Amino acid sequence: MRDAVEAARVQDATLTRAAQAGDIAALGLLLERHRAGMRAVALSILGPGADADDVMQDAALTALRRIGDVRDPGAVGAWLRMIVRNAGRSLLRGAVAAQPVDELHLPSPEDGPEQWLERSAVRDWVWEALEELSPLLRMPLVLRHFTTGVTSYEQIARACGVPVGTVRSRLSLGRAKLTAALAATADAAHGDAEQRVLASRIEARETLAAAESGHFGKLLTERWSPEIALLSGPDRLGGWDLLVRSMDNDVEEGVRQRLIHAVAGRSLTVWEMDIINPADNPEHCPPGVAWLMTLDDAGRVQHLRLAHSRPVQLMDLLPAM
């Protein structure tokens, strides 16, 4: 019996190290080896049903993103069950277990250049695969797994203008498509996701600075598509004029925004902002907002959606006339 346990640990360790080096087949084998144990944990917390299925899917994607964090490759089964346990408990609490893919981790003492290269390679690979998805599947998947504040089914539904049930189905299909895209892009050249995020953070801060100095319209003209549209669900609220008028109105009222997180792909960018309201009107705006921006072929913002940290009425998005 002891020999069998040790053999299983050795096989887990071999597969984990291969997965950390970017071998998607090895990760698939690991998930299959431990699927029964992971599902048992999900069922013990949530019972049978869609929630358990969702947690299993979330856990698989989390494992892909964070396999480089495993310090004891032989104990990867316990690590996978812990991911499911945390996700299930978070779902019961109404919290969100997903963590952003470009989250910056402090290096541990044993981390060397190889470990950091492996993590960067996996991140670039994931983003390359995401670009293979249709926009309808990409947006919910990015919001659920790669942002910090627009991650619940209800928030994603409001942001995309679809029912919660549609979010569930798109996430399920998106994860399946992403798995296939990862396999298809394993040997392809991958862009530098970290550099895109860094450049996007700089752009976000420059955009906010331009707004505060009264030059938001000039920046939009120079950097965003001339066909820019502000969307709410399937509806187009307006274009350049509305965006500039809304931002100028908020700045005049003393509202400021501060970047807290950025997600950047070739076709989709998300800026998550804290909103700082004026002291004499602390309820002027919700405490946070995410700018969901789809890009044209030249990398310019073509469509903008605003996802707030709490529901807002349509008229709340529009400046006073």
PyMOL commands that set and color helices and strands:
alter all, ss='L'
color gray80, all
select helices_A, chain A and resi 2-20+24-33+35-46+50-69+73-93+113-130+135-146+153-160+164-184+193-212+216-223+240-252+314-317
alter helices_A, ss='H'
color red, helices_A
select strands_A, chain A and resi 229-232+235-238+256-264+268-276+288-295+301-308
alter strands_A, ss='S'
color yellow, strands_A
deselect
rebuild
show_as cartoon
